[in-house]
Amino acid sequence: MSDRPFSERSARIGAAAPFRMVFDFARKSGYQERRLEPGVLDFTFGDPHEMPLPDYVEALREAVVPRDELWFAYKFSLVEAQEAAAQSLRRVVDLPWTADRIRMTTGGFGAITLALKSVADPGDEVVYSLPPWFLYEALALEAGLVPVKVRVDAQTFDLDLDAIAAAITDRTRLVIVNSPNNPTGRIYPESTLRALADLLETASARHGRRIYLISDEPYNRIVFDGARFRSPAEFYPFTLLCYSYGKTLLAPGQRLGYLALPPQMPDAVQLIDAVESVQVAAGWLFPNAVMQYAVPRLEALSLDLAHLQAKRDRMAGALRELGYDVATPEGTFYLFPRSPLADDEAFVEMLAREGVLVMPGRLFETPGYFRICLTATMETIEASLPRFATVLAQTRSS
Ligand code: PMP
């Protein structure tokens, strides 16, 4: 008789280093209290730091008022929400997306989980690039998959296609691409995405098994300097596009997103059925009815992109002037500077002592860097600059 009250699966997830660190950081480190202390400047998670958009609140207020007796009945993915999502996605990613190939989900987490479980079986390998979003590993392990990690190009933060090609085996079923990228802010160029599509096509043929691509793109509307975002879905028909409303609307706690299959994907009708089966069986992973009713109105809203860009410019510019080594992100709300100390955790600890909270690169399996989240206010950014200067000076004198 086993004396452990938990499954092998949960043990594997719990033992995954990036997951353990993020989970402990968020739940056990005292961070939740620390970030609310007076004078503490919080640049950690992508949480809102200001009151929600009034139109966002209004959309939910309207959606909560029942119009029929089935208003709060069980709801699969609502067609009205799928239609609104398709219409909006057609503007962002230049393909004729249709509602029948979209399923509403509980945020990006839900969409990625559905994508993983709908096309891959336990033991299959999933390839992704480091630095990653720190929960890919946990989601892959929960689905019984084997994470295979490669590094992005250290100079450009672009995908290292040779490394991806070398990582593919006959067990590879999925490759995850995240652009605009959390944490680097990189938007992968068309040339990279075209070459990646060729590579996956060739590898699929060689192994006699289709390799699917998960395009994790919750930041596809958060791009700067008028840059054009290109989705892998434009170049590789076997792409499952995962979207979350949590970024554009800065309301990640409301758990709303979708999974979309591109119009040129063969067998999409069978795959979308598979998605929906998993969606029910994995625990009714549909967003709640009220959120779905609100989608048509929510699609018209966005955080203030110009203001976010101004925050990016101020923070990146000032840090560079102080002597930090930081690339200018093309999208997302993150900066990923080099840590002035090789030991990024020690550096993050020094910043925390000055009341500035950021995330160490180790959480992204990329020691020697740290992440700053720009959902903090401009006032917080201004207040942090002298402290970044102080800590940089401390590193030089220590
Ligand atoms: N992918 C990436 C790259 C993310 O940054 C996040 C959220 N931080 C997610 C997926 C999950 O999004 P959500 O919490 O809105 O489901």
Residues whose N, C-alpha, C, O or C-beta is under 5 A from the ligand:
A	BS01	PMP	T106 G107 G108 F109 W133 N178 N182 D216 S244 G246 P252
